[in-house]
């Protein structure tokens, strides 16, 4: 920012004040949003709108001004003959791009057929002391776009439409679950243990309790406690925190939607999730067709269903059922020249190794919506084992465009089996697996009071938006992503 430019704007602000004009007035009454005014019929009068000036095209006797906000823009006409010499000159002498104004006037169409508001009066609503950047579009310093997201929202149409879609998506998801008679609840962020997912937590300290606490990695075990307590259908928009590496598909702080239905199994949830995705697409984008990597995909068509084992056989030729020992499985991947980079087999465990193999070799191939089912039990410490094959779980993931966007299960409700599995996880943790789950005695106690059959699901808002908008990185799908401190 140029000090000279700021000084000039401060000088204009002082001139406005010396003329008795409020530089930062209390309010302005509008009767139309900018986007709504642009839809009005020609001749509509008494139209009052307000917004930020983002462009001015000046001619000798008139000027075209564009006002903007997150939902749209509107062109204004400032005509010297209609507004008067003094107000016309004042606008050009003392107002700048970036300032806010409120106007009243009537609608008409220009010769180029653009809906425009002819200004009959205007009011100053706020001075910008910094100049908006000229070379923002295609800015190579992506980090600056995240640090100064407010400028990115002003200057970049893609950012505006994507993050507006996020808000619409949240509204649609909430409406969908409420229409299905699910109750929205809230569960704790500060927790004594890190349950509900396989992830490394952020830790913090509670001074009064003199206790180490974790920020939640998932709301799962508390939502299940509510099922124990008598709720039958619940969901939560849960801010969650995972202390994992930076990647185009991961955020350390994200919004998860998680929910549970008593007396359901995972197949009931598959139907619900398909209905939800179709509802969200219609409500957010007014279509069920999305273009991903140049390929148009119609989500209203039938979705593929494939087993974890068959997918790995198809993409690698390896039948994981033949390798119950992780070391043998690792040697088979090496024999087939599958490079999984450096892996520590002992601390990783068979489940996480299989997951690594799947993520590297299989997941990128799944572009169309695909339900991935029959996960190995090693991967799902909280999921119900399949009745016919106890080495598998009753679980699915929805994968679209090579990204997992929904995880869902028939939940494990047997407290003795749950204790056994958490003991295995705790052993992995003590052997160096920082993402393995901790023992959670309080949750096990709740389970021992009895649980009905349950199916549950979870998905990240940012991940879902990233896939549906075909974004390159998940950081583009959050309003204020975390950045390094300068």
N, C-alpha and C positions, 0 to 999 in steps of 0.2 A: 504494500500500500504506500502510495506517495504521500508524504507529509504535506506537500504543497496542495494536493487535491483535497485532503481532509481539511486543511486550513481554509480553503476556498468554500467548502460546504458549511463549515462552522460560521464563516462570515455571512453566508446567505441565511443561515438560521437566525443569526443576530439581527439581520435586516428585517426578516419576517416578524420577529418579536418587537422590533422598534415600530412596526406598523400596526401593532396591537393584534397580531395574528397568533393564535395558539399553535405552537410548534408540535406539541404532543397532547392533542385534545382528549377529552374523557371518552367520547363515544361518537358514533355516527349511525343513524338508523337506515338500514338498507331494506328493500322489499324484494330483491332478487339476488341470487348468487350469480357470478359472472357467466357460468355455463348455461344457467337457466335464462338469463337475459338474451343470450345469443340465439335462443329458440323462439323469441317473441315475434309477433307479426309486425310488419312495417306500420309506423304510425302510432304504436303504443307509446303513450306519454306517461309522465310521472314516474319513470323508471329510476330507482336509486340503487347504485352499486358502489362498491369500494374495492380497492386492491392495490398491489404494488405496481408502479410504472416499470415495465421492462424494455420498452422501446419508445422513441419519439422520432417521428419523421416530420420535419418542419418545412413549411413553405411560407411565402410572404404574408398571406392572409389567412392561412389555416394550418393546422397540424393534425396528424394522425398519432394517437397515443394508444399503446397496448397495455392493459392491466392484466395481472395474472395472479392466480393462487393455485393450490395443489390440484383443484378439480377442473380448471380450465382458464381460458383467456377471453378477453372481449376488447374489440377495437372501439376507440372513441374518436369523435371529430371535435376539435376545438376550433371554432370559426370566429375570427376577429369581429365580423359584423354582428354575429349573434350574441357573443359573450361581452363585447365591449373592449375598447383599446386597453384600458387599465389592467383588467384581469388577464387579457391575452398576453400583454407584455410581462406582467408579474409572473405568469407561469413560466415563460421562457427565461426570465432573468434569475428566478429564485428556486425553481424546482429542477430536480435531477432524476435521471434513471436510478431506480432503487427506492425513491420516496413513495409514500402512500398518499392517495387522495380518495375522497368520496365525491361522487358526481350525481347530478340529477339531469334527466333529459328525455329525449324521445328516440325511438328506434327507426332506422331506415336502412336501405341497402345501397352500397356504393356501386359505381359503374362496373366494378369487377365482381359484383354480386356478394360482397362480404357484409354480413350483419354488423351494423355500427350504431353506437349511441351518440346522437348529437348533443353535446354538452350545453345545457342551459344555465347551470351553476356548478361550481366545484368548491370543495373545502379541503384544506391541507390537513393531513392526518398523521404525518410522521416523517421526520428527516432521517435519511441514511447518511451517516458520516463517512462510510467507506464506499468506494466505487465497486460495483459488481465486476467480476473478471471478464475480460473480452475473449480470452483464449481458453475457455473452459471445456468446450466440446472436444472429445477425444483426448482429454488431458492425460499425458503419459504418467504423471505422478498419481497413481491410483490411491495411494495412502492418503493424499490430501483430500480426495473425494470422501473418504470415510471420516477423516478428522473434522472436516467442515461439511458435514452432511447437509446442513441447512442451505449452503450454496449449491450443492449438487441437486437438491430438490428445486431450487429456484431455476437452475440453468439447464437441467438435463431432463428431457421429456421421458426417456426410458425409465429413469429413476422415479419420476413422479408416478408414472402409470404402474410400475411394479409395486411400489410401496403403498399406493392407493389400493391395488389389488389385494395386498396383504390384509388391509383393514376390512375389505369386503369379504375376504375369505374367512376371517375370524368370525365375523357376524353370521355368515352362512353356516359355518360349522356349529356355532352355538344354537342357532335356530333349528338346525337339523336334529340335534340331540334332544332339544327341548320338545320338538314335535313328536319324537319317539318316546316321550315320557321319561327321559333321563333327568336326574336332578344334578345341578351344578354344585360342587362343594369345593372347599379349600383345605389343604393339609399343610403341615409344617415344612418350612425350608430348612430351619436349623434342626439337625438330627444327631443323635448319639452314635448311630451306626450308618453305614452306607449300603442300604439294601435296595433291591428292585431293579438292578441292572449290573452288568459287568463293566465297571469303569473306575477310574481313579478320581477320588473326590478332592475338593478344596477343603482345607481345614481352617477353623477359626477358634477363638477362645472366648468363653463366657466368664466374665470377671466375677460376677456375684455367685455363680455356681462353682467357680474354681474348676472348670471342666473344659476339656477339648471337645469341640463339636465339629460336625461336617455340614457343608451345604449339600442339600439333597442332590442325588444323581438321578432320582426318579421318585414319583409319588406312590409307587405301587403298593408297598406294604401297608401304608396308612389307608389307602382306598380300600384295600381288602379288609382292614380292621372295621371299616364302615359296613361292609357286607356282613361281618360277624355281628355288628351292632344292629342289624335289621334293615339297612338300606338294600334295595334290590337292583337299582339301575342308577349308577353314578358316573359323572365325568368331571374332569378338572382341566383348566388351562394352567399348567404348572411351570413356573420358571424353574429350570433345572441347570445344574452346573457340573461340568466334567473337566477335570484337569488334564486334558489330553493335548496332543500335538496339533499344530496349526495345519489345516489342509483345506482345499477348495470345498470339501463336503462336511467340515466339522466346525462348530462354534463351541467355545468354552461356556458360554451362557446362552441358553436357548429356551424357547417356549414349547413345551410338550403338551399335547392333548392326550390324556389317558382316561380310560373308562372301563367299567366292569358291569356285567349283567349276570345276576344270579339265575341259575337253572338253564343257562345256555352252554353250548359247546363252540369250538372254534369255527365250525361250519356255519352256525348261525351268524357269527361275527363276520365271516367272509361275505355273506349276503348284505349285512349292514354296511360294511366298508365300501362295497361296490356302489350301493345306493347313495352313500355319503359323497363319494368322489363325483358321481354324476350330478348330484345336487349342487355341490360346490362349484363345479365347472359352469353349470347353467347360471348360477347366481353371480359368479365373479366375472366370467368371460362371455356369457350369453351363447355358449356353444359347448358341444361335447367333443369337438375336434381340436387337437393341439398339434402344432408342428414341432417335432423334436429332431434335431440334427438334419433338418431339411426334409424329413419324412412326416407326412400328415397321418396322425393316428386318431381314429374314432373310438373314444372310450365307451361308446354305447354298444359296440360290438362285443362278442363273447371274449372273455379273458382266458389266457392259457393257465393251466394248473400243472406243475411239474414237481417231482420229488427231488429232494436235496441229493440223494444218491444218484439218481438217473441223470441229473444235470451235470454232476462231476464226471460221471462215466462218459457222457456225451462230449464234454469239452476237454477232458484230460486222458480218458481211457482207463482211469483208475477206479476200481470198485472199493470204496472205503470200508465196506463190510468185511473184506478179506484182510484188513489190517487193524485188528483191535489194539495193537501196541503202537504208540506214537512213533517210536524209533523206526519200526519196520515201514510205517507209512512215509516217514521222512526219506528213508533210503529209496523207496519206490519213486518218489518225486524226483530224486536226484538221478535215478536210473533213466528216467524219461526226459532228462534235461529240462525239468521245470525249475526255473530260478526264482526262489522265494526270498532272495537276498539273505542276509544274516539272520538266523533264527536260533534262539536258545530253547531247544526242545524240552529240557527238564523243567524250566520255569513256565513254559508256555502251556503244556498239557495238550492232550489229544484234541479236545474240543476247540480250543483257540487255534491249534494248528490247522484243523479242517476248515475253520472259518477263514484263515489266511489264504489257504488254497482256493477256496470258493471266491473270495474277494478279488484275488489276482487273476484267476483263469476263467471264471464263469460269469460273475455278475456283470461285467462290461458288455456281455453279449445279449443281455435281456433288455430290449428296447421297448417293445409293446408291453402293456400291463400284464404282469405274470404273477400268479400266486405260487410261491415256493413253499412246499409242504414237507412233512416227514423229516424234520431236522433231527440229527443225532442228539441224544439226551445230554451228552457232554456240553453242548452249547446252550442248554436251557435249564439252569438250576431251579427255576421257579415254575416250570411248565409240567403239565400232567403227562405221565408216560402213556403210550398207546396200549390199549388192552391186548391187542394181538401180537405186538412186537415191542416189548418194554425197553429196547435200546433206542427207540424213536419217541418223539414227543408229538402230541396233538397241537400243532403250531402252524402258523403260516406267516410269511412275509410277502408284502406286495412290493414288487420291484418294477420300476419304470425307468427307461433310459439309463440303465446301468446303476440305478440308485435305489436303495431300500427306503421306502417311504412310510410303510406301516408294518409294525410287528404285532402279532396277536396270538393268543394261546387259549387252549382249554387249561385252566389253572390247576396247579397242584394244591389239593386241599387236605391231603393226608399229613398230619403233623409229624408222624414218626418218619415217613419217607422224606419230608422236608428237612428234618433235623439231620438225617443221614447225608443228604446232598449238601447242606450248608457246612457240615463237618469236612467234607471233601474239599469244598471251596476254601474253607479256613486253612486247611493244610497247604493248598496251592499258594495261598497268600503268605503263609509263614515260609514257604520255599522261594519266595521272591516274585510271585505274580502280583504286581501292584493293582491289577484290575479285578482280581478275584473278590468274591463277596466275603463280608465279615459274618461271624456268627451273630444272630439277632434273637436273643432270648425273649425279648418283649413280644416280638412278632410271633414266635413259636407258642408263647403262652396264649396269645389271642386265638391262634389256630386250634389249640387244644380245647377251647370252648365250643368248637364245632363250626364247620363251614358247609354251605350247600354247594352243589356243582356251580362253577363260575367260568365264564369266558371273559377275557379282557384284551385290550388293545392299547397301543401307544404310537404316536407319530409326532414328529417335529413340524411346527408351522413353517419354519424357515426352509427345511428340506423339501416339504411339499410344494411351497411356492417356487423354490429353485427349479424343481423338475417341471412344474406346469408352465413356467415362464421361460424354460430352456436357458437358464442363466448359467454362466461359466463358473461362478463362485457363490457360495452360500452367504458371503459377506454382503452381497448385493441385495439380500433378502431380509436384512434387519435394519431398522432405522439408524441405530448408532452402534456399529460393531466396535468391539474392543480393539484398541490400537496401542502400540508401545508408547510409553511416556517419552516425550521429547526431552 
